[in-house]
Amino acid sequence: MPETAEAATETAGLLPEPTRAEMRLEQVLSALSDPLRLGIVHAYLRDAGGEERACGWFKIDRPKSTRTHHWKVLREAGVVRQRQVGLERRNTVREADLDARFPGLLDLVRAWDPDAA
C-alpha cells in the first residue's frame, strides 16, 4: 500500500524509539528518575500544548553533551519522540503511548511540584 504524503511527513526524520509494546515500566521510571529529565517532561506537559518543541525551547543550563544524553535517555525509554528537522531535533512526549501502557503516570508527572518539600 503506498504511503500517503501526510504519513511520510509525520515519520520523516524520526529517531529510533521503542514501539508501544516494547515500552517497559522500569525503563520509563528510570528515565524519569533524574530530576532534570522529569523537569523536561513536566515542562512539556504543562506548557507545550502538545506541539513539537526544539530542544532549545526547554532552556536547560547544561553543556550540549549533557543535554543530548538526557534527551537520548528519554527517547530510548519511549518517553519522548524526536524528529530531526534540519539542524534541530523536535520533541514531543508520547502521551497516547504512555497513557495506554501506563495509565495515570503522566497525570503524576503533570501534577509534580518541583518546589515542594
Buried (B, 14 or more C-beta within 10 A) or exposed (E): EEEEEEEEEEEEEEBEBBEEEEBEEEBBEEBBEBEEBBBBBBBBBEEBEEEBBEBEBBEBEEEEEEBEBBBBBBBBBBBBBBBEEEEBBBBBBBBEBBEEBBEEBBEEBBEBEEEEE
